[in-house]
Amino acid sequence: NAATKILKDLEGFAKEKKVEFSFKVIYEPSPYKGIVNFSNSNSMDLIVIGSHGRSGIKKALLGSVASGVVEHANCPVLIIKKAL
C-alpha cells in the first residue's frame, strides 16, 4: 500500500544518511491495542503518535487511537497534533 511504500523510501533515505530506522506493519483489529502490544513486546521507551485533534462529538463517535494508546501504554506517549 501507499504507506508501506513511503516507509520503505524513508528507510532507504535513513540508510544513506547512516541513521538507524526500521518499521513494522501490524495487523490488529484494534489499532491502539496493536500499537500497545507491539510496544510492550519490544520494551519501547517512547511511543510517538499523530493525532487529528478531533474533540467533542467527533471523538466520541469515531474513537481515538491516540487516546487508547495513552490510556494503555506502559511507556511515555508523545502525541503530535495535526498542523492547521
C-alpha positions as CSV (number, residue, x, y, z in Angstrom):
1,N,0.0,0.0,0.0
2,A,1.0,3.7,-0.2
3,A,2.0,4.0,3.5
4,T,4.4,1.0,3.2
5,K,6.0,2.5,0.1
6,I,6.6,5.8,1.9
7,L,8.1,4.0,4.8
8,K,10.4,1.9,2.6
9,D,11.5,5.1,0.8
10,L,12.2,6.7,4.2
11,E,14.1,3.6,5.3
12,G,16.4,3.9,2.2
13,F,16.9,7.6,2.9
14,A,17.8,6.9,6.5
15,K,20.3,4.2,5.5
16,E,22.0,6.6,3.1
17,K,22.4,9.0,6.0
18,K,23.6,6.2,8.3
19,V,20.6,6.7,10.6
20,E,19.1,3.7,12.2
21,F,15.5,3.2,11.1
22,S,13.0,0.3,11.0
23,F,9.3,-0.2,10.7
24,K,6.8,-3.0,11.1
25,V,3.3,-3.2,9.7
26,I,1.0,-4.5,12.4
27,Y,-2.3,-6.2,11.6
28,E,-4.7,-5.9,14.5
29,P,-8.4,-5.3,14.6
30,S,-7.9,-2.6,17.2
31,P,-5.2,-0.2,16.2
32,Y,-4.4,1.1,19.6
33,K,-4.1,-2.5,21.0
34,G,-1.7,-3.4,18.2
35,I,0.5,-0.4,18.9
36,V,0.4,-1.1,22.7
37,N,1.1,-4.8,22.3
38,F,4.0,-4.2,20.0
39,S,5.4,-1.6,22.3
40,N,5.2,-3.9,25.3
41,S,6.6,-6.9,23.4
42,N,9.6,-4.9,22.3
43,S,10.3,-2.9,25.5
44,M,9.8,0.5,23.8
45,D,10.9,3.6,25.7
46,L,8.6,6.0,23.9
47,I,5.6,5.9,21.5
48,V,5.3,8.8,19.1
49,I,1.8,9.0,17.5
50,G,-0.1,11.6,15.4
51,S,-3.5,12.9,16.3
52,H,-6.1,14.6,14.1
53,G,-7.0,16.7,17.0
54,R,-10.7,15.7,17.0
55,S,-12.7,16.6,20.0
56,G,-16.2,16.5,21.3
57,I,-18.8,14.5,19.4
58,K,-16.4,13.5,16.6
59,K,-14.0,12.0,19.1
60,A,-16.9,10.2,20.9
61,L,-18.3,8.7,17.6
62,L,-15.0,7.9,15.9
63,G,-12.9,6.9,18.9
64,S,-9.3,7.9,19.2
65,V,-6.3,5.6,18.6
66,A,-4.1,8.2,20.3
67,S,-6.3,8.2,23.4
68,G,-6.3,4.4,23.6
69,V,-2.6,4.3,23.3
70,V,-2.1,6.9,26.0
71,E,-4.5,5.1,28.3
72,H,-3.0,1.6,27.9
73,A,0.7,2.1,27.1
74,N,3.4,1.2,29.7
75,C,5.8,3.9,28.5
76,P,5.5,7.6,27.8
77,V,3.5,8.7,24.7
78,L,4.2,11.8,22.6
79,I,1.2,13.0,20.6
80,I,1.9,15.1,17.6
81,K,-1.1,17.2,16.7
82,K,-2.0,17.7,13.0
83,A,-0.9,21.2,11.8
84,L,-3.6,23.5,10.8
